């Protein structure tokens, strides 16, 4: 929630800022990484990072070449200059209608065009032909980027669609009078033939000249894209989506932001130049942080981020949620934990589930998790309690820029939802699979390794000749300790049964699950 007028005046007069109040953008610029955090009353609500030298693909425009068409998948694969070809579904090559979050505005005078269907795509775009596409989803895992021919250029107040003459207004603008005013602006605004615009939420309350100025900037941008498209052979990047700092100014520096704090002087000057094009007030809200304490520590962000990325996340009531990301879905389990605050069990469960719903919505934004998500809430008897949790989840998801779809809580206490996956999750960006456990998160116990070793010895000794039954066994120290203390008699029985001689050694450099058997006479390793 933004600061009140009185709070703003108090901060201006005293020069002191209450970092636990208001909405603030905090930007940390380092040699290898830039980070942006959005704080609401001191709580981190959004968190983005960008490694220096890497660029965001999403939103970038390419002229590519069609390499092959897969009729079974109803898709084309486009060479846009990367190791993996981009994926273009037939439906993404058809002029798109506006989604449910936008109201379509009919400007009149537009010619009725022949409707393009999926079956027409292969003839319109044969293999080898050039095509202009925009990245809608970055590479994830071993999959290439996903692209569309429905190109859109985002400005601060509006989105320009240079190849689609549809116009619309964001439904997040709820005031009927304001919607009517913006509708008239769209009807009167001068647009090149075949182009359309969508007014963003930030256009609310803005004068027509501000909207026209934003439109002209985007039209100039499109002219540069067309010049690059026509002047170079495919594959070529015609437009690179701005870096994290510029995207932050464009998308986040709204009237609700009370302060933007950054710890890099050059970046502050750059943001102020961009903000000056918006308004003098926006420019004045950008401040250069020069404190001795690291900026993320000063604003209490670092500790929140460290805590937020644990598998188990605690709730204020004493309950907690457990987040696991698998190949197929993200599973989130809700537990009461230490929450013993109510004698009324129903109220206790509702309190825990309500806090969990708010935290789940926040965690999905912070971790940038997408795809199918299943939340296992604690079972509630009353339907009204289930509805209360569902409504709160929907309310908290409104601030999410990624598109989400949510189903009500099922009879099994599960809430299923999908969240638009545009990029790798933050966890995938920051972490890599553990080289020790190979990403399992678990290793076999010494008991398990003892059992496997005995099976292997039975297999080797059972088929060995008389002069090949003297073996050296090398294992991890923890496994050897188990063999010495608890399973010694079993190994002695094996020696007696097969008339063998076993010599055991440990190697600290061995993996817990590693076992080596060697011939004691020749030293040659025995493979089973």
Secondary structure, 3 states (H helix, E strand, C coil): CCCCHHHHHHHHHHCCCCCCCCEEEEEEECCCEEEEEEEECCEEEEEEEEECCCCCCCCCEEEEEEEEEECCCCEEEEECCCCCCEEEEHHHHCCCCCCCCEEEECCCCCCCCCCCCHHHHHHHCCCCCEEEEEEEECCECCECCEEECCCCEECCCEEEECCCCCEEEECCCCCHHHHHHHHHHHHHCCCCCCCEEEECHHHCCCCHHHHHHHHHHHHHHHHHHHHHHHHCCCCEEEECCCCHHHHHHHHHCCCCCCEEEECCHHHHHHHHHHHHCCCHHHHHCEEECCCCCCHHHHCCHHHHHHHHCCCEEECCCCCEEEEEECCCEEEEEEECCCCCCCCCHHHHHHHHHHHHHHHHHHHHHHHCCCEEEEEECCCCCCHHHHHHHHHHHHHHHCCCCCCEEECCCCCCCEEEEEECCCCCCHHHHHCCCCCCCCCCCCCCCHHHHHHHHHHHHHHHHHHCCHHHCEEEEEECHHHHHHHHHCCHHHHHHHHHHHCCEEEEEECCCCCCCCCEEEECCCCCEECC
